[in-house]
């Protein structure tokens, strides 16, 4: 028991590191970003109608807070250096959009770049960090994502530190999301600079891309914790490139990883199955658990075709994803030692997707039905005493 307890305490302690003290990211951020579905085809109507849809379809009530405008909103800079919105697509300006989003009880995010230009060749923030941060504060921005295009000769830690200090100096709390795609290991410095940091290349709406971004998290789980989180990129749930079985796995694993839950699909015309995945309350609760420990890969079978991912929860329970990456159905056995528990411990098991209690078990649990190809079972295991 001592060895298991020591291992668990070490896992928690590793996640407790010096964080940027802006009072944000007590849990991973939840919201929506325009990029995955709209790319550059954005305007104020799209953003405002998406925010309205988030309220009406229940996403706001499920915890989705941020409405994030990604690249292509900027029109240029005035002679004094102040950035302004594209006058065609945002004729009333960003503050007008921000005021509307705030009136719905939501928060607004904006995009910029650490380089001279954004990835889509709009104006970047290089050399204008103080000016831009103050402008964002005046507009009422709550969230800033800073990309890394046209900045590759710079040092990411030093460059992001400049924007971090500029944002904090405004006096307005703004969530700071770093996005250098894992260049120069941002997890090693991100916690002191930002609230989340991209650890991977851009995700694509296919199985191989999702799985690649997932596996990139396995060796870096200890760098995430309250105040700042590893970011394997936005979710692709609902964009059509994967099956719903694969999207359930995607959402389950992002939740267990304490990844940002940033939806990237069309929320104005969302289908019911996609909505049911994105609003799965018991799965979201794992992501938002206040202990703040990122889930980790604790066991692999058959060369990684079957995997067990797990994390401790604030109530002493464990959250587990039994994940079948194979193209054939499979069963997966979970041993209590995999999840820092003594074999004699009685654990009450609940399936979070079916929202059913499966019973009380000791020593081990094996899925009572075959897990489909690319599918998963997500569980909580709670001590009965």
C-alpha positions, 0 to 999 in steps of 0.5 A, spaced: 500 500 500 505 504 501 508 503 494 502 505 491 500 511 495 507 514 494 506 513 486 500 517 486 502 522 491 508 523 486 503 523 480 500 529 484 506 533 486 509 533 479 503 536 477 503 542 482 508 547 479 509 554 479 504 557 475 502 564 472 498 567 477 492 571 473 487 567 477 485 563 471 485 556 468 483 553 475 480 547 471 481 546 463 478 552 459 471 550 455 469 553 449 468 554 441 473 556 436 472 558 429 478 555 425 476 548 425 470 549 421 470 556 418 477 557 417 478 564 414 470 565 412 468 568 419 464 575 420 461 578 426 454 574 424 457 568 424 461 569 431 454 572 434 450 567 432 454 561 434 454 565 441 447 565 441 446 558 439 451 556 445 446 558 449 440 555 446 442 548 445 445 547 452 452 548 451 453 554 455 449 550 461 454 544 460 460 549 461 462 552 454 464 559 456 469 562 451 467 564 444 474 564 440 475 568 434 481 565 430 485 568 425 482 572 419 479 578 423 484 583 423 484 588 418 490 592 419 493 597 424 492 605 424 498 609 424 499 609 431 500 602 431 493 600 434 490 594 431 483 594 428 478 589 425 477 587 418 471 593 416 468 588 411 467 582 416 467 586 422 464 593 420 462 594 428 468 592 431 470 587 436 468 591 442 461 590 439 461 583 438 464 582 445 459 586 448 454 582 445 457 575 447 458 578 454 450 580 454 449 572 453 453 571 459 459 568 455 466 570 454 470 572 448 477 570 445 481 573 440 487 570 436 494 573 434 501 571 432 508 572 436 511 574 429 510 579 424 504 576 421 499 571 422 499 564 419 494 567 414 498 573 413 494 578 417 498 583 422 501 579 428 503 582 434 511 582 434 513 589 437 506 591 438 505 586 444 503 592 449 499 596 444 495 590 442 494 587 450 491 594 452 487 594 446 484 587 447 483 589 454 479 596 452 475 591 447 473 587 453 477 580 451 477 575 456 482 570 452 488 571 447 491 565 443 498 567 440 500 563 434 507 562 432 507 563 424 513 568 422 516 567 428 521 561 428 527 565 429 525 567 435 525 564 442 518 562 444 519 562 451 522 569 451 517 572 446 511 569 449 513 572 456 513 579 453 505 578 451 504 575 458 507 581 461 503 585 457 496 582 458 497 582 466 499 589 466 492 591 463 489 589 469 484 585 466 484 577 467 485 574 460 486 567 459 493 566 455 493 560 450 500 559 447 500 556 440 507 554 438 505 547 436 510 543 441 516 547 438 522 547 443 518 543 448 513 549 451 510 544 456 517 546 460 516 553 460 508 554 459 506 554 466 510 560 468 508 564 462 501 562 460 494 558 461 495 553 456 500 551 451 499 547 444 504 540 445 502 538 437 502 540 430 495 542 428 490 536 429 486 534 422 479 531 422 481 524 422 483 518 426 491 518 425 491 525 427 487 524 433 491 518 435 498 522 434 496 528 438 494 523 443 500 519 444 504 525 444 501 527 451 503 520 454 511 523 456 509 530 458 503 529 463 507 531 469 507 538 466 500 540 466 496 542 472 492 547 476 493 554 472 496 551 466 494 545 461 497 541 456 493 542 449 493 537 444 489 542 440 482 543 439 476 538 438 474 535 431 468 532 434 462 533 429 466 535 423 465 529 419 472 526 418 471 520 423 465 516 426 461 517 432 465 512 435 471 515 434 469 522 436 466 519 443 473 516 444 476 523 442 472 526 447 473 521 452 481 522 452 481 529 451 477 530 458 481 525 461 487 528 459 485 535 462 485 538 455 482 544 453 475 542 451 474 547 445 469 545 440 471 546 433 464 544 429 458 548 426 454 550 433 449 553 429 446 547 425 449 542 430 446 535 429 443 531 436 449 526 436 454 531 436 451 535 441 450 529 446 457 528 445 459 535 447 454 535 453 456 529 456 456 531 463 459 526 467 465 526 462 466 533 462 466 532 470 472 528 469 475 534 465 473 539 470 475 535 476 478 540 481 484 536 483 487 538 476 491 532 475 492 530 467 490 523 466 496 518 463 497 512 459 498 507 465 498 500 461 498 498 454 497 491 451 498 488 444 503 493 442 499 499 444 492 496 440 489 496 447 490 501 452 488 504 459 488 511 461 487 513 468 487 519 473 486 520 480 480 525 482 479 529 488 474 525 491 479 519 491 476 515 485 479 514 479 477 515 472 479 510 467 478 510 459 479 503 456 481 504 449 481 500 443 485 502 438 485 496 434 481 495 427 478 489 431 473 488 437 477 487 444 476 486 451 481 490 456 482 488 463 483 493 468 487 491 474 487 495 481 495 496 481 494 500 474 490 505 478 494 506 484 489 501 488 490 495 493 487 489 490 483 488 496 480 495 495 472 494 493 471 499 488 464 501 485 464 502 478 460 507 473 460 507 466 460 515 464 457 514 457 451 509 459 450 513 466 449 506 469 452 503 475 456 496 473 457 494 481 462 493 486 469 489 484 475 487 487 482 486 484 480 487 477 475 489 472 474 486 465 469 490 460 463 485 459 462 486 452 467 487 446 469 494 445 468 496 438 474 498 433 477 505 435 472 505 441 472 506 448 469 505 455 470 510 460 469 509 467 469 511 474 472 507 480 470 509 487 472 506 493 466 503 497 469 505 504 
